Amino acid sequence: MFIEMEERPPVIEEKPISIPDQEIPNSIEFYIEKMNTYKEKNNKSIRELANISYSTLSRMLSGKRKRLNDDTKNKLDKWIERQEVMNLL
């Protein structure tokens, strides 16, 4: 007696790219942590590098800002991408 088995191709599970420590990129705390880390490492102005206004940065770091608008979020995302590329080099 023979049982015929069907060969199936291996299943590849696609996992979403995760940010270290399971941070939520929309949260202000995520951006504050990234900025503070960069500031401590390089001792440079975050405002100039991220291209966001002084008042936005100040409100964000002091906790007066509860959420980010799309423009500021996009600028900060681009800044973080540039920093990650620089770290790879």
mmCIF file of the C-alpha atoms, coordinates in Angstrom:
data_MODEL
# 
_entry.id   MODEL 
# 
loop_
_atom_site.group_PDB 
_atom_site.id 
_atom_site.type_symbol 
_atom_site.label_atom_id 
_atom_site.label_alt_id 
_atom_site.label_comp_id 
_atom_site.label_asym_id 
_atom_site.label_entity_id 
_atom_site.label_seq_id 
_atom_site.pdbx_PDB_ins_code 
_atom_site.Cartn_x 
_atom_site.Cartn_y 
_atom_site.Cartn_z 
_atom_site.occupancy 
_atom_site.B_iso_or_equiv 
_atom_site.pdbx_formal_charge 
_atom_site.auth_seq_id 
_atom_site.auth_comp_id 
_atom_site.auth_asym_id 
_atom_site.auth_atom_id 
_atom_site.pdbx_PDB_model_num 
ATOM 1  C CA . MET A 1 1  ? 0.000  0.000  0.000  1.00 0.00 ? 1  MET A CA 1 
ATOM 2  C CA . PHE A 1 2  ? 1.403  3.378  -1.060 1.00 0.00 ? 2  PHE A CA 1 
ATOM 3  C CA . ILE A 1 3  ? 0.188  6.786  -0.011 1.00 0.00 ? 3  ILE A CA 1 
ATOM 4  C CA . GLU A 1 4  ? 0.784  9.452  -2.565 1.00 0.00 ? 4  GLU A CA 1 
ATOM 5  C CA . MET A 1 5  ? 2.092  12.665 -1.028 1.00 0.00 ? 5  MET A CA 1 
ATOM 6  C CA . GLU A 1 6  ? 1.909  15.940 -2.756 1.00 0.00 ? 6  GLU A CA 1 
ATOM 7  C CA . GLU A 1 7  ? 5.074  18.022 -2.670 1.00 0.00 ? 7  GLU A CA 1 
ATOM 8  C CA . ARG A 1 8  ? 4.465  21.613 -1.783 1.00 0.00 ? 8  ARG A CA 1 
ATOM 9  C CA . PRO A 1 9  ? 6.896  24.443 -2.298 1.00 0.00 ? 9  PRO A CA 1 
ATOM 10 C CA . PRO A 1 10 ? 8.288  25.880 0.930  1.00 0.00 ? 10 PRO A CA 1 
ATOM 11 C CA . VAL A 1 11 ? 6.207  28.660 2.383  1.00 0.00 ? 11 VAL A CA 1 
ATOM 12 C CA . ILE A 1 12 ? 8.096  31.888 2.865  1.00 0.00 ? 12 ILE A CA 1 
ATOM 13 C CA . GLU A 1 13 ? 6.608  34.084 5.503  1.00 0.00 ? 13 GLU A CA 1 
ATOM 14 C CA . GLU A 1 14 ? 6.887  37.779 4.872  1.00 0.00 ? 14 GLU A CA 1 
ATOM 15 C CA . LYS A 1 15 ? 7.546  39.678 8.033  1.00 0.00 ? 15 LYS A CA 1 
ATOM 16 C CA . PRO A 1 16 ? 7.176  43.440 8.147  1.00 0.00 ? 16 PRO A CA 1 
ATOM 17 C CA . ILE A 1 17 ? 10.347 45.373 8.774  1.00 0.00 ? 17 ILE A CA 1 
ATOM 18 C CA . SER A 1 18 ? 10.399 46.116 12.448 1.00 0.00 ? 18 SER A CA 1 
ATOM 19 C CA . ILE A 1 19 ? 11.964 49.064 14.140 1.00 0.00 ? 19 ILE A CA 1 
ATOM 20 C CA . PRO A 1 20 ? 14.276 48.120 17.021 1.00 0.00 ? 20 PRO A CA 1 
ATOM 21 C CA . ASP A 1 21 ? 12.559 47.833 20.391 1.00 0.00 ? 21 ASP A CA 1 
ATOM 22 C CA . GLN A 1 22 ? 9.171  47.670 18.647 1.00 0.00 ? 22 GLN A CA 1 
ATOM 23 C CA . GLU A 1 23 ? 8.852  51.451 18.645 1.00 0.00 ? 23 GLU A CA 1 
ATOM 24 C CA . ILE A 1 24 ? 5.835  53.006 16.984 1.00 0.00 ? 24 ILE A CA 1 
ATOM 25 C CA . PRO A 1 25 ? 7.132  55.475 14.386 1.00 0.00 ? 25 PRO A CA 1 
ATOM 26 C CA . ASN A 1 26 ? 4.120  57.772 14.760 1.00 0.00 ? 26 ASN A CA 1 
ATOM 27 C CA . SER A 1 27 ? 4.786  58.453 18.421 1.00 0.00 ? 27 SER A CA 1 
ATOM 28 C CA . ILE A 1 28 ? 6.628  61.597 19.401 1.00 0.00 ? 28 ILE A CA 1 
ATOM 29 C CA . GLU A 1 29 ? 8.684  59.598 21.915 1.00 0.00 ? 29 GLU A CA 1 
ATOM 30 C CA . PHE A 1 30 ? 10.198 57.585 19.050 1.00 0.00 ? 30 PHE A CA 1 
ATOM 31 C CA . TYR A 1 31 ? 11.469 60.754 17.366 1.00 0.00 ? 31 TYR A CA 1 
ATOM 32 C CA . ILE A 1 32 ? 12.638 62.336 20.612 1.00 0.00 ? 32 ILE A CA 1 
ATOM 33 C CA . GLU A 1 33 ? 14.673 59.235 21.458 1.00 0.00 ? 33 GLU A CA 1 
ATOM 34 C CA . LYS A 1 34 ? 16.271 59.192 17.995 1.00 0.00 ? 34 LYS A CA 1 
ATOM 35 C CA . MET A 1 35 ? 17.107 62.908 18.178 1.00 0.00 ? 35 MET A CA 1 
ATOM 36 C CA . ASN A 1 36 ? 18.573 62.700 21.661 1.00 0.00 ? 36 ASN A CA 1 
ATOM 37 C CA . THR A 1 37 ? 20.705 59.711 20.680 1.00 0.00 ? 37 THR A CA 1 
ATOM 38 C CA . TYR A 1 38 ? 22.051 61.550 17.652 1.00 0.00 ? 38 TYR A CA 1 
ATOM 39 C CA . LYS A 1 39 ? 22.646 64.727 19.662 1.00 0.00 ? 39 LYS A CA 1 
ATOM 40 C CA . GLU A 1 40 ? 24.632 62.846 22.321 1.00 0.00 ? 40 GLU A CA 1 
ATOM 41 C CA . LYS A 1 41 ? 26.738 60.991 19.755 1.00 0.00 ? 41 LYS A CA 1 
ATOM 42 C CA . ASN A 1 42 ? 27.565 63.880 17.447 1.00 0.00 ? 42 ASN A CA 1 
ATOM 43 C CA . ASN A 1 43 ? 27.052 67.001 19.534 1.00 0.00 ? 43 ASN A CA 1 
ATOM 44 C CA . LYS A 1 44 ? 25.317 68.747 16.605 1.00 0.00 ? 44 LYS A CA 1 
ATOM 45 C CA . SER A 1 45 ? 22.137 70.765 16.206 1.00 0.00 ? 45 SER A CA 1 
ATOM 46 C CA . ILE A 1 46 ? 19.136 68.616 15.427 1.00 0.00 ? 46 ILE A CA 1 
ATOM 47 C CA . ARG A 1 47 ? 17.018 71.534 14.241 1.00 0.00 ? 47 ARG A CA 1 
ATOM 48 C CA . GLU A 1 48 ? 19.287 72.356 11.316 1.00 0.00 ? 48 GLU A CA 1 
ATOM 49 C CA . LEU A 1 49 ? 19.796 68.749 10.279 1.00 0.00 ? 49 LEU A CA 1 
ATOM 50 C CA . ALA A 1 50 ? 16.133 67.729 10.480 1.00 0.00 ? 50 ALA A CA 1 
ATOM 51 C CA . ASN A 1 51 ? 15.061 71.003 8.842  1.00 0.00 ? 51 ASN A CA 1 
ATOM 52 C CA . ILE A 1 52 ? 12.221 71.645 11.297 1.00 0.00 ? 52 ILE A CA 1 
ATOM 53 C CA . SER A 1 53 ? 11.456 74.953 12.953 1.00 0.00 ? 53 SER A CA 1 
ATOM 54 C CA . TYR A 1 54 ? 12.833 75.871 16.355 1.00 0.00 ? 54 TYR A CA 1 
ATOM 55 C CA . SER A 1 55 ? 9.343  76.249 17.830 1.00 0.00 ? 55 SER A CA 1 
ATOM 56 C CA . THR A 1 56 ? 8.270  72.799 16.594 1.00 0.00 ? 56 THR A CA 1 
ATOM 57 C CA . LEU A 1 57 ? 11.398 71.195 18.025 1.00 0.00 ? 57 LEU A CA 1 
ATOM 58 C CA . SER A 1 58 ? 11.012 73.045 21.324 1.00 0.00 ? 58 SER A CA 1 
ATOM 59 C CA . ARG A 1 59 ? 7.353  72.062 21.759 1.00 0.00 ? 59 ARG A CA 1 
ATOM 60 C CA . MET A 1 60 ? 8.155  68.491 20.835 1.00 0.00 ? 60 MET A CA 1 
ATOM 61 C CA . LEU A 1 61 ? 11.033 68.093 23.288 1.00 0.00 ? 61 LEU A CA 1 
ATOM 62 C CA . SER A 1 62 ? 9.187  69.845 26.125 1.00 0.00 ? 62 SER A CA 1 
ATOM 63 C CA . GLY A 1 63 ? 6.189  67.529 25.765 1.00 0.00 ? 63 GLY A CA 1 
ATOM 64 C CA . LYS A 1 64 ? 3.741  70.242 24.709 1.00 0.00 ? 64 LYS A CA 1 
ATOM 65 C CA . ARG A 1 65 ? 3.124  68.553 21.385 1.00 0.00 ? 65 ARG A CA 1 
ATOM 66 C CA . LYS A 1 66 ? 0.730  65.597 21.511 1.00 0.00 ? 66 LYS A CA 1 
ATOM 67 C CA . ARG A 1 67 ? 0.912  64.560 17.848 1.00 0.00 ? 67 ARG A CA 1 
ATOM 68 C CA . LEU A 1 68 ? 2.872  65.384 14.708 1.00 0.00 ? 68 LEU A CA 1 
ATOM 69 C CA . ASN A 1 69 ? 1.491  66.857 11.517 1.00 0.00 ? 69 ASN A CA 1 
ATOM 70 C CA . ASP A 1 70 ? 2.319  65.092 8.251  1.00 0.00 ? 70 ASP A CA 1 
ATOM 71 C CA . ASP A 1 71 ? 4.920  67.632 7.125  1.00 0.00 ? 71 ASP A CA 1 
ATOM 72 C CA . THR A 1 72 ? 6.940  67.438 10.345 1.00 0.00 ? 72 THR A CA 1 
ATOM 73 C CA . LYS A 1 73 ? 6.620  63.654 10.457 1.00 0.00 ? 73 LYS A CA 1 
ATOM 74 C CA . ASN A 1 74 ? 7.919  63.365 6.872  1.00 0.00 ? 74 ASN A CA 1 
ATOM 75 C CA . LYS A 1 75 ? 10.892 65.628 7.634  1.00 0.00 ? 75 LYS A CA 1 
ATOM 76 C CA . LEU A 1 76 ? 11.779 63.621 10.723 1.00 0.00 ? 76 LEU A CA 1 
ATOM 77 C CA . ASP A 1 77 ? 11.408 60.313 8.865  1.00 0.00 ? 77 ASP A CA 1 
ATOM 78 C CA . LYS A 1 78 ? 13.790 61.545 6.159  1.00 0.00 ? 78 LYS A CA 1 
ATOM 79 C CA . TRP A 1 79 ? 16.220 62.736 8.815  1.00 0.00 ? 79 TRP A CA 1 
ATOM 80 C CA . ILE A 1 80 ? 16.178 59.329 10.537 1.00 0.00 ? 80 ILE A CA 1 
ATOM 81 C CA . GLU A 1 81 ? 16.726 57.570 7.198  1.00 0.00 ? 81 GLU A CA 1 
ATOM 82 C CA . ARG A 1 82 ? 19.746 59.792 6.501  1.00 0.00 ? 82 ARG A CA 1 
ATOM 83 C CA . GLN A 1 83 ? 21.181 59.035 9.937  1.00 0.00 ? 83 GLN A CA 1 
ATOM 84 C CA . GLU A 1 84 ? 20.759 55.288 9.417  1.00 0.00 ? 84 GLU A CA 1 
ATOM 85 C CA . VAL A 1 85 ? 22.515 55.509 6.042  1.00 0.00 ? 85 VAL A CA 1 
ATOM 86 C CA . MET A 1 86 ? 25.346 57.501 7.618  1.00 0.00 ? 86 MET A CA 1 
ATOM 87 C CA . ASN A 1 87 ? 25.698 54.862 10.336 1.00 0.00 ? 87 ASN A CA 1 
ATOM 88 C CA . LEU A 1 88 ? 26.027 52.148 7.697  1.00 0.00 ? 88 LEU A CA 1 
ATOM 89 C CA . LEU A 1 89 ? 28.896 53.996 5.999  1.00 0.00 ? 89 LEU A CA 1 
# 
